Structure formats: C-alpha cells, structure tokens
Amino acid sequence: NCLITSNGASVAGGAIYVLDTDPRIRNCTFSYNVAPSGGAIYHVSSAPRIEKCFFRYNDSTAPGSLGGGAVGGEQVTFTPRVREATDRPRAC
C-alpha cells in the first residue's frame, strides 16, 4: 500500500530495479517515475508478481528500450484491477 512517485534512474527501473529475486509487489501506485528502460519497474533474471498496482505517467525514455513506461524486463505477471477515479493512494 505505497505511493511511489517522482523517482528516476540513469539506466533502468526508475522506482524499482529487481535482480535475481521474485518479489511480490502489491497495492502500490507508481506515478511520475522515469528511466531509459522500465520507467517504474525493471527486472533482470527475475519474475516479480505485480498485483493490484496502478501505473500513471511513468516514462521509458530510451529509443528502442527493453521496457515500457510501467514495467520492463521479461515474464511479468499482471493481475488487472479496474480502479475508480475516487480511489486515493496512501503515502508510505
């Protein structure tokens, strides 16, 4: 239940960089994070489980990068959730 906002990285994973582990990331809001690959989250040799998270205004800046604005890497599992406009994220 975290609000993760306004972070950046010079290579990958503006908010979170995952290496050789399989974390569970749940009920988080990622906004305004930026990196050349994986604006919010980037993972290598990992299979993070991302559940009930909301991604908004994250950006991947490298042309032809290995990841999108939200998540970059391989084998990402998403559990989609429709979020109402009235939902308010809580800061950690």
TAZI-V566568 format. One record per backbone hydrogen bond with DSSP energy under -0.5 kcal/mol. CO is the residue of the C=O (numbers start at 1). NH is the residue of the N-H. E is the energy in kcal/mol with one decimal. If there is no record, write none. Layout:
# TAZI-V566568
co;nh;e
CO;NH;E
CO;NH;E
This chain:
# TAZI-V566568
co;nh;e
2;4;-0.6
2;29;-2.8
3;5;-0.6
4;31;-2.1
7;34;-2.0
11;37;-0.8
16;42;-2.0
18;44;-2.3
21;47;-0.6
23;25;-0.6
23;49;-2.9
24;26;-0.6
25;51;-2.8
28;30;-0.5
28;54;-2.5
29;4;-3.4
29;31;-0.5
30;56;-2.7
31;6;-1.7
33;59;-2.5
34;9;-1.6
35;61;-1.8
36;62;-1.7
37;13;-2.2
38;13;-0.6
38;14;-1.6
40;15;-1.7
40;16;-2.2
41;72;-2.5
42;18;-3.0
44;20;-2.1
48;50;-0.7
48;77;-1.1
49;25;-2.9
49;51;-0.6
50;79;-1.1
51;27;-1.9
54;30;-3.1
56;32;-1.3
59;35;-1.8
59;61;-0.6
62;65;-1.6
66;73;-1.2
68;39;-1.8
69;40;-0.7
70;40;-0.8
70;41;-2.1
71;68;-1.6
72;43;-1.7
76;78;-0.6
77;50;-1.7
78;80;-0.6
79;52;-1.2
82;84;-0.5
84;87;-1.6
